[in-house]
Amino acid sequence: MSNSQFKLKELTTWVTSECDLRCKYCFVYKLNENQPHGKMTKETADQLIRFASENLQPNGSIWFFGAEPFCNFDIMRYIMEKSQADGSKWRFGATTNCTLLTEDIVQYLKKYNFGFNCSIDGLKDTHNTNRIYADGSGSWDDAWRGLSLIRKYINPTPQVRWTVTPSIVKGLADGIKTLVEEHKLTSLAVDMVYEAEWIAADLAALRHELEVFRGYYLKWMQDGIPVFSMFMRDANSAITQQQRRWCSRCGLGQGAVGVDWDGTLYPCHRFIDSHKIRIGDIYQGFNQTRTDWIAHWQKSAPYCEVPSKCLGCNYKNACSGGCLAVNYDVFGNTHASPEAFCIIKQLITEVLADTCKSLQNNPTFQKVYKKSSLPQLNPNKKPANQPSLGDAKP
């Protein structure tokens, strides 16, 4: 093995803790109201580049994050230009609310083949329910303008990160259909806020939306429209994954780490909001906490906060515990997943598994998910007691 195989694949870098929005579900400020404010300086950026040169794979990526990374675009540009001048071949991208993007900024980023994960919660009414400015006004118009610039100059189908709370479940399927069929957006990372309270009526509404979505999705696959959906990804993993894999995954400081604006390192970007699990810094490198953190996780499998829900769970083989940072924020324990996470994953699997089975020989479906076909089980083989190592994602 080459040394590069032991290096990180990504540095998810908070270049700022500032944001121009006040989203109602924001994990940065809703869970930690005393979040320290700051922006990365050039001096810290220099140390980030040095750290990356020693610890990041040659084809790795620096992904800008934060509250809103484009609140500190100057330092993003400094990092990219200096890295390029130093001869690095790293890739760059950002998770952004898209509101601060201008034509000049997007045209500048084009030369870096810049990647985008666009936080837009569907159509205008649903988006403006939660993604608001400090004065309470909705941000959809500005976000959609920024998304349109990305599509015009860089990528016609960037990933849309659509966060769903119980208040915007109704109409979810038709909203997805509109993005796919009218706006030709086919990479849809639609996921739930699992920290929220999901009552029976919310779950019933979600079931209905998934059933409607199921019909739409089947038609898109039949028509050769390559729509990515986290719903389908999860259901497909549940039926094709032969055994549970949870030992090696995100949130452990293995393939990727989070870098705060002051240079502190965390197991992933999502842990930065609490500032509790510090695994080193870009000045001195990793500390013992990183090793201990991984070892602690691998001692036992994750479970539902209501453990009985793990019994007979139809999603179990695909489950690697959900988001470890969410688990830690809610319970102070990475191994316990919120009950809402478990119920919703089971619901997704229940509603969509048969559709996934029917699509195993569909070339568009296989291309989107790059999954193997349904496993051929050997009835004489005893299941392994220990999970295999792998890159399981929550």
C-alpha positions in Angstrom: 0.0 0.0 0.0 1.2 3.5 -0.7 1.3 6.1 2.0 -1.5 8.0 0.3 -3.9 5.2 1.1 -3.5 6.0 4.8 -4.2 9.7 4.3 -7.5 11.5 4.6 -9.9 11.8 1.7 -11.4 15.1 2.8 -11.0 18.1 5.1 -14.4 19.5 5.8 -13.5 23.1 6.7 -15.5 25.6 8.6 -14.1 28.9 7.2 -16.6 30.8 9.3 -19.2 30.3 12.0 -21.3 33.2 10.6 -24.4 32.9 8.5 -26.8 35.3 6.8 -29.8 33.0 7.5 -31.6 31.9 10.7 -32.9 28.5 9.7 -35.4 27.2 12.3 -33.7 23.7 12.4 -30.1 24.8 12.3 -27.9 22.5 14.3 -25.2 25.1 14.7 -27.2 27.6 16.8 -30.4 25.8 17.8 -28.5 23.2 19.9 -25.7 25.5 21.0 -26.9 29.1 21.4 -23.5 30.3 22.8 -21.7 29.3 19.6 -18.5 31.3 19.4 -18.3 33.5 16.3 -15.2 33.7 14.2 -13.7 33.6 10.7 -10.6 31.7 9.5 -7.6 34.0 9.0 -4.9 33.8 6.4 -2.5 32.6 9.0 -4.8 29.7 10.0 -5.4 29.0 6.3 -1.7 28.7 5.7 -1.5 26.1 8.5 -4.5 24.3 7.0 -2.7 24.0 3.7 0.4 22.7 5.4 -1.6 20.2 7.4 -3.4 19.1 4.2 -0.1 18.6 2.4 0.9 16.1 5.1 -2.4 14.4 5.7 -4.7 14.7 2.7 -4.5 12.3 -0.2 -3.2 13.9 -3.5 -6.6 13.6 -5.1 -8.5 14.5 -1.8 -10.8 17.4 -1.3 -11.2 20.4 0.8 -14.9 21.0 1.3 -16.0 24.3 2.7 -18.6 24.3 5.3 -19.6 26.4 8.3 -22.7 28.2 9.1 -22.4 29.7 5.5 -18.9 29.4 4.0 -19.5 32.2 1.5 -19.7 34.7 4.4 -15.9 34.2 4.2 -15.4 33.8 0.5 -12.1 35.7 0.6 -10.4 33.0 2.6 -11.9 30.3 0.4 -10.3 31.9 -2.6 -7.0 32.3 -0.7 -7.0 28.6 0.2 -7.7 27.5 -3.4 -5.3 29.9 -5.1 -2.4 29.1 -2.6 -3.0 25.4 -2.8 -2.9 25.5 -6.6 0.2 27.7 -6.6 1.8 25.1 -4.3 1.1 22.4 -6.9 -1.7 20.6 -5.2 -4.4 18.7 -7.2 -7.0 18.8 -4.5 -10.7 19.2 -5.3 -12.8 22.0 -3.8 -16.5 22.3 -3.0 -19.0 23.7 -0.5 -22.2 23.1 1.2 -24.1 26.4 0.8 -27.4 28.1 1.1 -26.7 29.7 -2.3 -28.0 33.2 -1.3 -24.6 35.0 -1.5 -23.6 33.6 -4.9 -23.0 36.2 -7.6 -22.2 35.8 -11.3 -18.6 36.9 -10.7 -18.2 34.4 -7.8 -19.6 31.4 -9.7 -17.7 32.2 -12.9 -14.5 32.4 -10.8 -15.3 29.0 -9.2 -15.8 27.4 -12.6 -12.0 27.1 -13.2 -11.8 24.9 -10.1 -14.6 22.6 -11.3 -16.1 23.5 -7.9 -18.5 21.2 -6.3 -21.8 22.2 -4.7 -24.2 20.8 -2.2 -27.1 23.3 -2.3 -29.3 23.6 0.8 -32.7 24.3 -0.7 -35.8 22.8 0.8 -37.8 22.1 -2.3 -40.2 24.7 -3.7 -40.8 28.2 -2.4 -43.5 27.6 0.2 -41.8 24.7 1.9 -38.3 26.3 1.7 -39.5 29.5 3.2 -41.1 27.7 6.2 -37.8 27.0 7.8 -35.0 28.7 5.8 -35.5 32.4 6.8 -33.5 35.6 7.3 -33.2 37.3 10.7 -36.2 39.4 9.9 -38.4 36.3 9.3 -38.5 36.7 5.5 -38.0 33.7 3.3 -34.7 33.1 1.4 -36.0 31.0 -1.5 -35.8 33.7 -4.2 -32.1 34.5 -3.4 -31.3 30.8 -3.0 -32.9 29.8 -6.3 -31.1 32.7 -8.1 -27.8 31.3 -6.7 -28.7 27.7 -7.7 -29.5 29.0 -11.2 -26.1 30.5 -11.5 -24.5 27.2 -10.5 -26.5 25.4 -13.1 -25.7 28.0 -15.8 -21.9 28.1 -15.4 -20.8 24.9 -13.5 -23.2 22.0 -13.1 -26.7 21.7 -14.6 -27.6 19.1 -11.9 -25.9 20.0 -8.6 -27.0 18.1 -5.5 -29.9 19.6 -3.6 -29.9 19.1 0.1 -33.6 19.2 1.2 -34.1 19.0 4.9 -37.6 17.9 6.0 -39.3 18.7 9.3 -42.8 17.5 10.3 -44.2 20.9 9.3 -43.3 20.5 5.6 -44.0 16.8 5.0 -47.3 17.4 3.2 -46.8 17.7 -0.5 -43.2 16.3 -0.3 -43.7 13.8 -3.2 -45.2 16.4 -5.6 -42.5 18.8 -4.6 -39.8 16.3 -5.6 -41.7 15.6 -8.8 -41.7 19.2 -9.7 -37.9 19.5 -9.2 -37.3 16.4 -11.3 -39.8 16.9 -14.2 -40.0 20.7 -14.5 -36.6 21.9 -13.2 -34.6 18.8 -14.3 -32.9 18.5 -10.9 -32.1 14.8 -10.4 -29.7 14.6 -7.5 -31.9 15.0 -4.4 -30.5 14.4 -0.9 -33.9 14.7 0.9 -33.6 13.7 4.5 -35.4 14.3 7.8 -34.6 16.2 11.0 -34.4 13.3 13.3 -34.0 15.4 16.4 -37.5 16.8 15.9 -40.6 15.2 17.4 -42.4 13.1 14.9 -45.9 12.3 16.1 -48.2 9.6 14.7 -49.9 12.0 12.3 -46.6 13.2 10.9 -45.5 9.6 10.3 -48.8 8.8 8.6 -48.4 11.8 6.4 -44.8 10.7 5.5 -46.1 7.2 4.7 -48.6 8.7 2.2 -45.9 10.9 0.6 -43.5 7.9 0.2 -46.3 5.9 -1.4 -47.0 8.7 -3.9 -43.2 9.1 -4.5 -42.9 5.4 -5.2 -45.1 5.6 -8.2 -43.2 8.6 -9.6 -39.8 7.0 -9.0 -40.8 3.8 -10.8 -41.8 5.8 -13.9 -38.5 7.8 -13.9 -36.5 4.6 -13.8 -38.6 3.1 -16.6 -38.1 6.3 -18.6 -34.3 6.3 -18.0 -34.3 9.4 -15.8 -31.3 9.0 -13.4 -32.8 10.4 -10.2 -30.8 9.9 -7.0 -32.9 9.7 -3.9 -31.7 9.0 -0.3 -35.0 7.2 0.2 -34.3 4.7 -2.5 -30.6 4.4 -1.6 -31.6 3.4 2.0 -34.3 0.9 0.9 -31.9 -0.6 -1.6 -29.1 -0.9 0.9 -31.6 -2.6 3.3 -32.3 -5.4 0.8 -28.9 -5.8 -0.9 -26.5 -5.5 2.0 -25.8 -9.1 3.2 -24.6 -8.2 6.7 -24.4 -5.2 8.9 -21.4 -2.9 8.6 -20.8 -0.2 11.1 -17.2 -0.3 12.4 -15.7 2.0 9.7 -17.8 5.0 8.7 -18.1 8.7 8.8 -18.0 10.6 12.1 -14.9 8.8 13.4 -12.1 11.0 12.0 -11.0 8.3 9.6 -11.5 9.2 6.0 -12.6 12.7 6.7 -12.3 15.2 9.6 -13.9 18.5 10.4 -11.7 21.6 10.7 -13.0 24.6 12.7 -12.2 28.1 11.7 -9.5 28.3 14.5 -7.8 25.1 13.3 -9.2 22.6 15.8 -9.9 19.1 14.5 -13.1 17.2 15.1 -14.3 13.7 14.1 -16.5 15.3 11.4 -17.9 18.8 10.5 -21.1 18.1 12.4 -19.2 17.7 15.7 -17.9 21.2 15.4 -21.1 22.8 16.7 -20.7 21.3 20.2 -16.9 21.8 20.4 -16.6 18.8 22.8 -14.9 16.0 20.9 -11.5 17.5 19.9 -9.2 15.1 18.1 -6.3 17.5 17.6 -5.5 20.6 15.6 -3.8 21.6 12.3 -0.8 22.9 14.2 0.2 19.8 16.2 -1.7 17.1 14.4 -4.0 14.4 15.9 -4.1 13.6 19.6 -5.0 10.4 21.5 -8.7 11.3 21.6 -8.9 10.3 17.9 -7.6 6.8 18.5 -9.8 6.4 21.7 -12.8 7.7 19.8 -12.5 5.1 17.1 -11.8 2.3 19.5 -14.8 3.2 21.7 -17.1 3.1 18.7 -15.9 -0.2 17.5 -16.5 -2.0 20.8 -20.3 -2.4 20.2 -22.9 -1.9 17.6 -25.2 1.1 17.6 -28.8 0.7 18.7 -32.1 2.5 18.9 -32.9 4.6 22.0 -35.8 2.1 22.3 -33.7 -1.1 21.9 -36.7 -3.3 21.3 -37.1 -1.5 17.9 -33.9 -3.2 16.7 -35.6 -6.6 17.0 -36.8 -7.6 13.6 -35.8 -4.3 12.1 -36.1 -4.4 8.3 -33.4 -1.7 7.9 -30.9 -3.4 10.3 -28.4 -4.6 7.7 -28.1 -1.1 6.3 -28.0 0.6 9.6 -24.7 2.0 10.8 -26.2 4.1 13.6 -27.3 7.3 11.8 -25.5 10.5 12.4 -23.1 10.1 15.3 -23.1 13.8 16.0 -26.9 13.9 16.2 -26.7 10.9 18.6 -24.1 12.7 20.7 -26.0 16.0 20.7 -29.3 14.3 21.8 -28.0 11.6 24.2 -24.4 12.3 24.9 -23.8 8.8 23.4 -22.9 8.1 19.8 -24.3 4.5 19.9 -27.9 5.5 20.6 -30.0 6.6 17.7 -33.2 8.7 18.1 -36.3 6.6 17.9 -37.6 8.9 15.1 -34.6 7.9 13.0 -35.3 4.2 13.4 -39.1 4.5 12.8 -38.5 6.5 9.6 -35.8 4.3 8.2 -38.1 1.3 8.8 -41.0 3.1 7.2 -38.9 3.9 4.1 -37.8 0.3 3.8 -41.3 -1.0 4.2 -42.8 1.3 1.5 -39.9 1.2 -1.0 -38.2 -2.2 -0.7 -40.4 -4.0 -3.1 -39.9 -1.3 -5.7 -36.1 -1.6 -5.2 -36.4 -5.4 -5.8 -38.3 -4.8 -9.0 -35.6 -2.5 -10.2 -32.6 -4.7 -9.7 -32.2 -5.3 -13.4 -33.1 -1.7 -14.4 -29.9 -0.2 -15.9 -30.7 3.3 -14.8 -31.3 2.2 -11.2 -28.1 0.2 -11.2 -26.1 3.2 -12.6 -27.5 5.6 -10.0 -26.8 3.4 -7.0 -23.9 1.2 -8.2 -25.3 -1.6 -6.1 -24.8 -5.3 -6.5 -27.9 -7.4 -7.1 -29.8 -9.1 -4.3 -27.6 -11.4 -2.3 -27.8 -15.2 -2.9 -27.8 -16.6 0.6 -26.2 -19.9 1.4 -28.6 -21.7 3.8 -25.8 -23.8 5.2 -23.6 -20.8 6.1 -23.7 -19.5 9.6 -24.1 -15.7 9.8 -21.0 -13.9 11.1 -21.2 -12.6 14.6 -19.0 -9.7 14.0 -19.6 -6.9 11.4 -17.2 -6.5 8.5 -15.2 -3.4 8.1 -16.5 -1.1 5.3 -17.3 2.4 4.4 -20.9 2.3 5.6 -22.7 5.6 5.6 -25.6 6.6 7.8 
